[in-house]
Amino acid sequence: LHNNEKPNRYGKFWCWRLWELEASHQDIRAAHEMVLRAWDSSTNTQPDKPTWNLMGMLNNPWFRVKIRRCSDSTGAVRVRF
């Protein structure tokens, strides 16, 4: 990741980071869900469940995507998110 932002006076960055990950079709088809969470350089991480904070923001837990396998009319296995 390349930091385009400058840290605040405490050395913190407060911004969204865009990233990507390549995964094989086989790995995605075998999974039941994808779970995404972030860590910083001090090993602080996002909470598993939403937690209340003083600013009232509950948008900080792990992001989860359920993966559903289904078949199309030809019998081929398809994946839905």
Phi and psi in radians as a Rosetta constraint file:
Dihedral C 1 N 2 CA 2 C 2 CIRCULARHARMONIC -1.893 0.35
Dihedral N 2 CA 2 C 2 N 3 CIRCULARHARMONIC 2.242 0.35
Dihedral C 2 N 3 CA 3 C 3 CIRCULARHARMONIC -1.539 0.35
Dihedral N 3 CA 3 C 3 N 4 CIRCULARHARMONIC 2.008 0.35
Dihedral C 3 N 4 CA 4 C 4 CIRCULARHARMONIC -1.649 0.35
Dihedral N 4 CA 4 C 4 N 5 CIRCULARHARMONIC -0.256 0.35
Dihedral C 4 N 5 CA 5 C 5 CIRCULARHARMONIC -1.544 0.35
Dihedral N 5 CA 5 C 5 N 6 CIRCULARHARMONIC 2.674 0.35
Dihedral C 5 N 6 CA 6 C 6 CIRCULARHARMONIC -1.715 0.35
Dihedral N 6 CA 6 C 6 N 7 CIRCULARHARMONIC 2.481 0.35
Dihedral C 6 N 7 CA 7 C 7 CIRCULARHARMONIC -1.220 0.35
Dihedral N 7 CA 7 C 7 N 8 CIRCULARHARMONIC 2.734 0.35
Dihedral C 7 N 8 CA 8 C 8 CIRCULARHARMONIC -1.302 0.35
Dihedral N 8 CA 8 C 8 N 9 CIRCULARHARMONIC -3.056 0.35
Dihedral C 8 N 9 CA 9 C 9 CIRCULARHARMONIC -1.167 0.35
Dihedral N 9 CA 9 C 9 N 10 CIRCULARHARMONIC -0.226 0.35
Dihedral C 9 N 10 CA 10 C 10 CIRCULARHARMONIC -1.726 0.35
Dihedral N 10 CA 10 C 10 N 11 CIRCULARHARMONIC 0.101 0.35
Dihedral C 10 N 11 CA 11 C 11 CIRCULARHARMONIC 1.415 0.35
Dihedral N 11 CA 11 C 11 N 12 CIRCULARHARMONIC 0.277 0.35
Dihedral C 11 N 12 CA 12 C 12 CIRCULARHARMONIC -1.722 0.35
Dihedral N 12 CA 12 C 12 N 13 CIRCULARHARMONIC 2.598 0.35
Dihedral C 12 N 13 CA 13 C 13 CIRCULARHARMONIC -1.923 0.35
Dihedral N 13 CA 13 C 13 N 14 CIRCULARHARMONIC 2.338 0.35
Dihedral C 13 N 14 CA 14 C 14 CIRCULARHARMONIC -2.163 0.35
Dihedral N 14 CA 14 C 14 N 15 CIRCULARHARMONIC 1.358 0.35
Dihedral C 14 N 15 CA 15 C 15 CIRCULARHARMONIC -2.679 0.35
Dihedral N 15 CA 15 C 15 N 16 CIRCULARHARMONIC 2.817 0.35
Dihedral C 15 N 16 CA 16 C 16 CIRCULARHARMONIC -1.367 0.35
Dihedral N 16 CA 16 C 16 N 17 CIRCULARHARMONIC 2.510 0.35
Dihedral C 16 N 17 CA 17 C 17 CIRCULARHARMONIC -2.022 0.35
Dihedral N 17 CA 17 C 17 N 18 CIRCULARHARMONIC 2.270 0.35
Dihedral C 17 N 18 CA 18 C 18 CIRCULARHARMONIC -1.596 0.35
Dihedral N 18 CA 18 C 18 N 19 CIRCULARHARMONIC 2.439 0.35
Dihedral C 18 N 19 CA 19 C 19 CIRCULARHARMONIC -2.660 0.35
Dihedral N 19 CA 19 C 19 N 20 CIRCULARHARMONIC 2.955 0.35
Dihedral C 19 N 20 CA 20 C 20 CIRCULARHARMONIC -2.555 0.35
Dihedral N 20 CA 20 C 20 N 21 CIRCULARHARMONIC 2.761 0.35
Dihedral C 20 N 21 CA 21 C 21 CIRCULARHARMONIC -2.459 0.35
Dihedral N 21 CA 21 C 21 N 22 CIRCULARHARMONIC 2.292 0.35
Dihedral C 21 N 22 CA 22 C 22 CIRCULARHARMONIC -1.597 0.35
Dihedral N 22 CA 22 C 22 N 23 CIRCULARHARMONIC 2.328 0.35
Dihedral C 22 N 23 CA 23 C 23 CIRCULARHARMONIC -2.367 0.35
Dihedral N 23 CA 23 C 23 N 24 CIRCULARHARMONIC 2.554 0.35
Dihedral C 23 N 24 CA 24 C 24 CIRCULARHARMONIC -1.318 0.35
Dihedral N 24 CA 24 C 24 N 25 CIRCULARHARMONIC 2.710 0.35
Dihedral C 24 N 25 CA 25 C 25 CIRCULARHARMONIC -1.046 0.35
Dihedral N 25 CA 25 C 25 N 26 CIRCULARHARMONIC -0.655 0.35
Dihedral C 25 N 26 CA 26 C 26 CIRCULARHARMONIC -1.090 0.35
Dihedral N 26 CA 26 C 26 N 27 CIRCULARHARMONIC -0.748 0.35
Dihedral C 26 N 27 CA 27 C 27 CIRCULARHARMONIC -1.111 0.35
Dihedral N 27 CA 27 C 27 N 28 CIRCULARHARMONIC -0.719 0.35
Dihedral C 27 N 28 CA 28 C 28 CIRCULARHARMONIC -1.197 0.35
Dihedral N 28 CA 28 C 28 N 29 CIRCULARHARMONIC -0.746 0.35
Dihedral C 28 N 29 CA 29 C 29 CIRCULARHARMONIC -1.112 0.35
Dihedral N 29 CA 29 C 29 N 30 CIRCULARHARMONIC -0.554 0.35
Dihedral C 29 N 30 CA 30 C 30 CIRCULARHARMONIC -1.390 0.35
Dihedral N 30 CA 30 C 30 N 31 CIRCULARHARMONIC -0.303 0.35
Dihedral C 30 N 31 CA 31 C 31 CIRCULARHARMONIC -1.491 0.35
Dihedral N 31 CA 31 C 31 N 32 CIRCULARHARMONIC 2.696 0.35
Dihedral C 31 N 32 CA 32 C 32 CIRCULARHARMONIC -1.693 0.35
Dihedral N 32 CA 32 C 32 N 33 CIRCULARHARMONIC -0.498 0.35
Dihedral C 32 N 33 CA 33 C 33 CIRCULARHARMONIC -2.780 0.35
Dihedral N 33 CA 33 C 33 N 34 CIRCULARHARMONIC 2.778 0.35
Dihedral C 33 N 34 CA 34 C 34 CIRCULARHARMONIC -1.908 0.35
Dihedral N 34 CA 34 C 34 N 35 CIRCULARHARMONIC 2.377 0.35
Dihedral C 34 N 35 CA 35 C 35 CIRCULARHARMONIC -2.134 0.35
Dihedral N 35 CA 35 C 35 N 36 CIRCULARHARMONIC 2.247 0.35
Dihedral C 35 N 36 CA 36 C 36 CIRCULARHARMONIC -2.096 0.35
Dihedral N 36 CA 36 C 36 N 37 CIRCULARHARMONIC 2.296 0.35
Dihedral C 36 N 37 CA 37 C 37 CIRCULARHARMONIC -2.615 0.35
Dihedral N 37 CA 37 C 37 N 38 CIRCULARHARMONIC 2.825 0.35
Dihedral C 37 N 38 CA 38 C 38 CIRCULARHARMONIC -2.047 0.35
Dihedral N 38 CA 38 C 38 N 39 CIRCULARHARMONIC 2.649 0.35
Dihedral C 38 N 39 CA 39 C 39 CIRCULARHARMONIC -2.203 0.35
Dihedral N 39 CA 39 C 39 N 40 CIRCULARHARMONIC 2.660 0.35
Dihedral C 39 N 40 CA 40 C 40 CIRCULARHARMONIC -1.835 0.35
Dihedral N 40 CA 40 C 40 N 41 CIRCULARHARMONIC -3.109 0.35
Dihedral C 40 N 41 CA 41 C 41 CIRCULARHARMONIC -1.184 0.35
Dihedral N 41 CA 41 C 41 N 42 CIRCULARHARMONIC -0.244 0.35
Dihedral C 41 N 42 CA 42 C 42 CIRCULARHARMONIC -1.733 0.35
Dihedral N 42 CA 42 C 42 N 43 CIRCULARHARMONIC 0.225 0.35
Dihedral C 42 N 43 CA 43 C 43 CIRCULARHARMONIC 1.097 0.35
Dihedral N 43 CA 43 C 43 N 44 CIRCULARHARMONIC 0.402 0.35
Dihedral C 43 N 44 CA 44 C 44 CIRCULARHARMONIC -1.293 0.35
Dihedral N 44 CA 44 C 44 N 45 CIRCULARHARMONIC 2.454 0.35
Dihedral C 44 N 45 CA 45 C 45 CIRCULARHARMONIC -2.352 0.35
Dihedral N 45 CA 45 C 45 N 46 CIRCULARHARMONIC 2.921 0.35
Dihedral C 45 N 46 CA 46 C 46 CIRCULARHARMONIC -1.271 0.35
Dihedral N 46 CA 46 C 46 N 47 CIRCULARHARMONIC 2.615 0.35
Dihedral C 46 N 47 CA 47 C 47 CIRCULARHARMONIC -1.285 0.35
Dihedral N 47 CA 47 C 47 N 48 CIRCULARHARMONIC 2.693 0.35
Dihedral C 47 N 48 CA 48 C 48 CIRCULARHARMONIC -1.157 0.35
Dihedral N 48 CA 48 C 48 N 49 CIRCULARHARMONIC -0.709 0.35
Dihedral C 48 N 49 CA 49 C 49 CIRCULARHARMONIC -2.028 0.35
Dihedral N 49 CA 49 C 49 N 50 CIRCULARHARMONIC 2.729 0.35
Dihedral C 49 N 50 CA 50 C 50 CIRCULARHARMONIC -1.022 0.35
Dihedral N 50 CA 50 C 50 N 51 CIRCULARHARMONIC 2.414 0.35
Dihedral C 50 N 51 CA 51 C 51 CIRCULARHARMONIC -2.221 0.35
Dihedral N 51 CA 51 C 51 N 52 CIRCULARHARMONIC 2.527 0.35
Dihedral C 51 N 52 CA 52 C 52 CIRCULARHARMONIC -1.322 0.35
Dihedral N 52 CA 52 C 52 N 53 CIRCULARHARMONIC 2.454 0.35
Dihedral C 52 N 53 CA 53 C 53 CIRCULARHARMONIC -2.320 0.35
Dihedral N 53 CA 53 C 53 N 54 CIRCULARHARMONIC 3.015 0.35
Dihedral C 53 N 54 CA 54 C 54 CIRCULARHARMONIC -1.073 0.35
Dihedral N 54 CA 54 C 54 N 55 CIRCULARHARMONIC -0.475 0.35
Dihedral C 54 N 55 CA 55 C 55 CIRCULARHARMONIC -1.489 0.35
Dihedral N 55 CA 55 C 55 N 56 CIRCULARHARMONIC -0.071 0.35
Dihedral C 55 N 56 CA 56 C 56 CIRCULARHARMONIC 1.384 0.35
Dihedral N 56 CA 56 C 56 N 57 CIRCULARHARMONIC 0.255 0.35
Dihedral C 56 N 57 CA 57 C 57 CIRCULARHARMONIC -1.582 0.35
Dihedral N 57 CA 57 C 57 N 58 CIRCULARHARMONIC 2.179 0.35
Dihedral C 57 N 58 CA 58 C 58 CIRCULARHARMONIC -1.954 0.35
Dihedral N 58 CA 58 C 58 N 59 CIRCULARHARMONIC 0.368 0.35
Dihedral C 58 N 59 CA 59 C 59 CIRCULARHARMONIC -1.758 0.35
Dihedral N 59 CA 59 C 59 N 60 CIRCULARHARMONIC 0.747 0.35
Dihedral C 59 N 60 CA 60 C 60 CIRCULARHARMONIC -2.176 0.35
Dihedral N 60 CA 60 C 60 N 61 CIRCULARHARMONIC 0.119 0.35
Dihedral C 60 N 61 CA 61 C 61 CIRCULARHARMONIC -1.421 0.35
Dihedral N 61 CA 61 C 61 N 62 CIRCULARHARMONIC 3.097 0.35
Dihedral C 61 N 62 CA 62 C 62 CIRCULARHARMONIC -0.991 0.35
Dihedral N 62 CA 62 C 62 N 63 CIRCULARHARMONIC 2.551 0.35
Dihedral C 62 N 63 CA 63 C 63 CIRCULARHARMONIC -1.690 0.35
Dihedral N 63 CA 63 C 63 N 64 CIRCULARHARMONIC 2.207 0.35
Dihedral C 63 N 64 CA 64 C 64 CIRCULARHARMONIC -2.089 0.35
Dihedral N 64 CA 64 C 64 N 65 CIRCULARHARMONIC 2.400 0.35
Dihedral C 64 N 65 CA 65 C 65 CIRCULARHARMONIC -2.214 0.35
Dihedral N 65 CA 65 C 65 N 66 CIRCULARHARMONIC 2.057 0.35
Dihedral C 65 N 66 CA 66 C 66 CIRCULARHARMONIC -1.322 0.35
Dihedral N 66 CA 66 C 66 N 67 CIRCULARHARMONIC 2.449 0.35
Dihedral C 66 N 67 CA 67 C 67 CIRCULARHARMONIC -1.959 0.35
Dihedral N 67 CA 67 C 67 N 68 CIRCULARHARMONIC 2.205 0.35
Dihedral C 67 N 68 CA 68 C 68 CIRCULARHARMONIC -2.045 0.35
Dihedral N 68 CA 68 C 68 N 69 CIRCULARHARMONIC 2.291 0.35
Dihedral C 68 N 69 CA 69 C 69 CIRCULARHARMONIC -1.716 0.35
Dihedral N 69 CA 69 C 69 N 70 CIRCULARHARMONIC 2.414 0.35
Dihedral C 69 N 70 CA 70 C 70 CIRCULARHARMONIC -2.573 0.35
Dihedral N 70 CA 70 C 70 N 71 CIRCULARHARMONIC 2.958 0.35
Dihedral C 70 N 71 CA 71 C 71 CIRCULARHARMONIC -1.978 0.35
Dihedral N 71 CA 71 C 71 N 72 CIRCULARHARMONIC 2.526 0.35
Dihedral C 71 N 72 CA 72 C 72 CIRCULARHARMONIC -1.581 0.35
Dihedral N 72 CA 72 C 72 N 73 CIRCULARHARMONIC -3.013 0.35
Dihedral C 72 N 73 CA 73 C 73 CIRCULARHARMONIC -1.153 0.35
Dihedral N 73 CA 73 C 73 N 74 CIRCULARHARMONIC -0.339 0.35
Dihedral C 73 N 74 CA 74 C 74 CIRCULARHARMONIC -1.580 0.35
Dihedral N 74 CA 74 C 74 N 75 CIRCULARHARMONIC -0.096 0.35
Dihedral C 74 N 75 CA 75 C 75 CIRCULARHARMONIC 1.614 0.35
Dihedral N 75 CA 75 C 75 N 76 CIRCULARHARMONIC -0.016 0.35
Dihedral C 75 N 76 CA 76 C 76 CIRCULARHARMONIC -1.246 0.35
Dihedral N 76 CA 76 C 76 N 77 CIRCULARHARMONIC 2.479 0.35
Dihedral C 76 N 77 CA 77 C 77 CIRCULARHARMONIC -1.357 0.35
Dihedral N 77 CA 77 C 77 N 78 CIRCULARHARMONIC 2.295 0.35
Dihedral C 77 N 78 CA 78 C 78 CIRCULARHARMONIC -2.117 0.35
Dihedral N 78 CA 78 C 78 N 79 CIRCULARHARMONIC 2.771 0.35
Dihedral C 78 N 79 CA 79 C 79 CIRCULARHARMONIC -2.121 0.35
Dihedral N 79 CA 79 C 79 N 80 CIRCULARHARMONIC 2.329 0.35
Dihedral C 79 N 80 CA 80 C 80 CIRCULARHARMONIC -2.063 0.35
Dihedral N 80 CA 80 C 80 N 81 CIRCULARHARMONIC 2.531 0.35
